[in-house]
Amino acid sequence: MKLTVLLLSIVTSSSSAFVPHTGKFVNGGRVVTSLESTSTLSAAKLEAILFDCDGVLADTERDGHRPAFNRAFTLNSIPDEWSVERYGKLLETGGGKERMTAHWNEVGWPTVIAEEDRVTKVKALHLQKTDIFMELIDEGFIPLRPGVLRLVDEAIDVGVRLAVCSTSNEKAVANLVKTLMGPDRAAKFQIFAGDMVKVKKPAPDVYDMAVDTMALDKARCVIVEDTHIGLGAARAAGISCLVTKSSYSAEEDFTGASMIVEELGDAPNSVVTLETLTSLLK
């Protein structure tokens, strides 16, 4: 008799849980797809969406930052050219200046950069790379990923707050948001990027700064990331995280993500909505 009651309580329970690697929820004994309308799964109100930039808003790493780095190297007579595969490996290091330093520490520093000038030259190269990257954005070379504008507009319509939290240069992030989304949407975003924090992802500092600055409740926020490094930062911050895979991150381990999708999506394909994000709140 006790066993019968226990089984009945499991089947009829109204609680929900995400099943990792399946893209599905178990909701009251019923399995639902992760992109199904989930408004009944959570009574909490979504307060803010905190987006990563590169790989989330636009798939910028392979076709934006990488060629921008290579062009900066050429302009400074540095005989390095990062292939698609090499840059993918370098993405394991967060931050552009840190990425160059890690690369040259491994393969040897260019002879044109004196040892005593390394820190200064890396900073200058990164600024130059950023200018080149912004030119690519201005030229329309890098589009937004599917579903980004739709989700942003949904959030603006109902007053859900928006931020971008990135390891990239603040100027480049702000320009990407303004150029690809338009000034009206850009005005709704707060940007937390570059060297605003001392420790970059996977440390939670940039997300903690956003929460503190915007006076947010972590339990009512969702982070959108595309890499295991970003997911690590989200988990360290104690905030729910949806992972939208990008060109470089598709095979990474996203254990611990609240949900994993290929993209945010636009109709008629399956899409991530505000209801979807609300269902992920802790």
Steps between C-alpha positions, in 0.01 A plus 500: 500500500779741589673417174183575301462839668863586434475414131179699465660804658789484252269476199271781611766733639491854360875551542727515198859415426728531198653180370860582393604427140139425393363850453192389696326567827330249724188683610264320737589163349454637145796555269484827306748639249725781618354744249139422581301775668586465867305778668351261753840375617594810697309772675809721530529814289799539269679822592799511264680319219879521513650419159856409417606672178733300276334179387167593658387825337705430188737220402791740503795293611586308183401761241552824696756499777731240340550685168524829691786360709671370186470836324647677804792255501568568132490877548761467776733261310417214735529167311209330674173400336241323713321224315141406579625200697771691691260778596253244626768370737593852609139569595564287807666818632254781573584851376687618190812635672520186710455290184793661320719467809410132542573432132842663500594354836441161337657545155751778567470877481546686169844655465340838422365516858773569755460318830468823697228623260278192503222628724483837324512347152231242578270780618568701184440198276173428674380858449593479132327164467188652657497783243529246217225288654267800520564575134381147419183562702436836335536336159226251588746214481370335820122441542307438821420139579143376442254590773704771668294798380173317562591415859634850566177654370291265713698607805470872424125470445439368853771689685753219550838667546795428270877493533802371313776351716812426295876465520528697174588866472219723628513726194472204263208348690309829512561556128380150413178545697429846355590413140327163477197575719451872444531791744154460655565142608858580599372763741326224697827315565762546768848389396747328731811411304874511448705593800217615725587208729844374600422131453327382182283198429478225622511717813154643577621860541338653190163346585528600864577856387191504277278373782638753748493796260148428376374398848373166370380188675716209381208262545306698238775524236605272216841507331538407132844356419660291227817352656595288798709793625192724500291226657761471773468872571121473515511205737757673720267800516211275601279605206301274265666459162365413156771390256456572131772312313726690260740399224792443736315363801271231359702211644577651840379353828202699628427293807315716750322719242133568568425440131703435184376604153648537154374858468238736642312456174242682291161375379409260349784315675487423871581809701614599848246743648467700820284217630784259430743717695254549785475125540874488574492732801636351819 
